[in-house]
Amino acid sequence: MPWIKGFRATSIDKAFLLNAIAAALISSIAVIVKDRLDATTKLAYMDKFKVVLIVTFIASLIVYYTLFILFGFGGGMLV
C-alpha cells in the first residue's frame, strides 16, 4: 500500500513524471560516485567502471523500491 495514494502512474503524465524522478535520482548518484572516484582514487578505468556499475545498480534498486513504497510505482509490471 503506497504512502502517497493520490499520485500513482495512472496516466501517461504521471508515469512519465515518476520515471523522470527515478532516472534523475539514479543518474545523479552515478555521476556523484564517478566524480568522487576520479578525485580520490587512482583506479584503472575498468575498475572505476565496475565500481560505478555496481553502485548504480544498487542505487537503482533502492530508488525503485523507495518509489514503490511511496507511490506504488512499478506495480503495473507485476503479472
C-alpha positions in Angstrom: 0.0 0.0 0.0 1.6 3.3 -1.1 2.2 6.1 1.5 1.1 8.8 -1.0 -2.1 7.4 -2.5 -3.1 10.2 -4.9 0.0 10.0 -7.1 0.1 6.7 -8.9 1.1 6.1 -12.5 -2.5 6.0 -13.7 -1.9 8.4 -16.6 0.9 9.0 -19.1 1.8 12.3 -17.5 2.1 10.8 -14.0 4.0 7.8 -15.3 6.5 10.0 -17.2 7.0 12.2 -14.1 7.6 9.3 -11.8 10.0 7.7 -14.3 11.8 11.0 -14.7 12.2 11.2 -10.9 13.7 7.7 -10.8 16.0 8.4 -13.8 17.2 11.7 -12.3 18.0 10.2 -8.9 19.8 7.2 -10.4 21.8 9.4 -12.8 22.7 11.9 -10.1 24.0 9.1 -7.8 26.1 7.6 -10.7 27.6 11.0 -11.6 28.5 11.8 -7.9 30.1 8.4 -7.4 32.1 8.7 -10.6 33.3 12.2 -9.7 34.3 11.1 -6.2 36.2 8.1 -7.6 38.0 10.3 -10.1 39.0 12.8 -7.4 40.1 10.4 -4.7 41.3 7.1 -6.2 43.8 6.1 -8.8 42.0 3.0 -10.0 42.2 1.8 -13.6 39.4 2.7 -16.0 37.8 -0.7 -15.9 38.0 -0.9 -12.2 36.2 2.5 -11.9 33.6 1.3 -14.4 32.9 -1.8 -12.3 32.6 0.2 -9.1 30.2 2.7 -10.7 28.2 -0.1 -12.3 27.7 -1.9 -9.0 26.9 1.3 -7.1 24.5 2.5 -9.7 22.7 -0.9 -9.8 22.3 -0.9 -6.0 21.2 2.7 -6.1 18.6 1.9 -8.8 17.2 -0.9 -6.7 16.9 1.4 -3.7 15.3 4.2 -5.8 12.8 1.8 -7.4 11.9 0.2 -4.0 11.5 3.7 -2.4 9.2 4.8 -5.3 7.2 1.6 -4.9 6.8 2.2 -1.2 5.9 5.9 -1.6 3.8 5.9 -4.7 3.1 2.3 -5.7 5.4 2.9 -8.8 6.1 -0.2 -10.8 3.1 -2.2 -9.6 1.9 -2.4 -13.2 4.9 -4.6 -14.1 3.6 -7.4 -11.8 2.0 -10.3 -13.6 
